[in-house]
């Protein structure tokens, strides 16, 4: 399975494509389970990049754990959560609050 990620151009925040827009959390990102769905997400990302909404658009590996979408690779897990040295910062702090 793949999900679409990028960085929002206005502030650099890592975002994921979900429900027709760019979400700041990965939890409910749109999943591509076949090549046609991957192609659709890539086209969405290319259009958003061309419209200067996002940069560094990529399809990444993901899985569903307890009904929540999570990235597979460590790099993407860090982008989804925030700094690894301070759990009181980033998206991980917002979830705890």
N, C-alpha and C positions, 0 to 999 in steps of 0.2 A: 504494500500500500504506500501511496505517496501523498504528500500535502504540499501546498505552495506557500513559500515564505519569501519575505523581502524585508527591506528596511524602508520605512516611511521617509520620503525625501524631506519633508518639512522639519523633522526633528531627529531623524536617525533611529527611532524606536523600531525594534524587531516586530514585525507583524505577520499574520497568517491569514490566508484567504478563507473566509467563512461566511456562509449565508448571504452571498452577494456583495460582500464588502471586506475590508481589511480590519481584522480584530487584533487587539493587543495581547490576547492570550491564545494559546494553541489548543486549548481544551476541546473546542468544537469545530476545528478546521475541517473544511470539505475534504473528504477522502477520495482519492482516485484509486480504484481497484482494478482498472484495466487500461490498456493503451489509449483507447478513445477518451476516457476520463482524464488521463494525463495530458493528452493533446489539448483538451478543452482548458484545463488549468494553465498550461503553458501559454495558450493564446490570450487568456485573461491577464496573465502576468506581463506578457509582451505589450499589450495595449496600455496597461497601467504604467509601465515603464516609459513608453512612448509619450504618454500624457503627463509625465513628470510627477506622478503620484508616489512611486516607489523606485528603488534601485536595488541592485544585487538580488534579482529575482531567481529563485531556485526551487526545483522540486526536490523534496527530501524524503527519506524513508521514515515511516511512522507506523505505529501500532495502536490498537485500542486496548486499554487496560481498565477494567472495571467501568466500562462505558465512556471513558475519557481518552481523547487522542493524545498520544505522547510521542515525541521524536525518539528515534532509535539511537542515533549517534550522540556521543557526549557533547560535542560542540553545540549541537542544536538544543540539547537539554539545558545547557548553560544559557544560550540565547533566550530560551523560554522562561527561565527562572530568574536570572540576574547574577550578580557577582558571587563567586564561590567563596570569597573570604568574609563576606558580611551578609548574613541571612536577614538582616533588618533593612536591607536595601533591595530595590528592584521589584520585579513582579512577585517574587516569593514573599516579600514583606506584605504586599497588598493582599495576598491570599490569606495570610495568617491573621490579618486585622479583622 
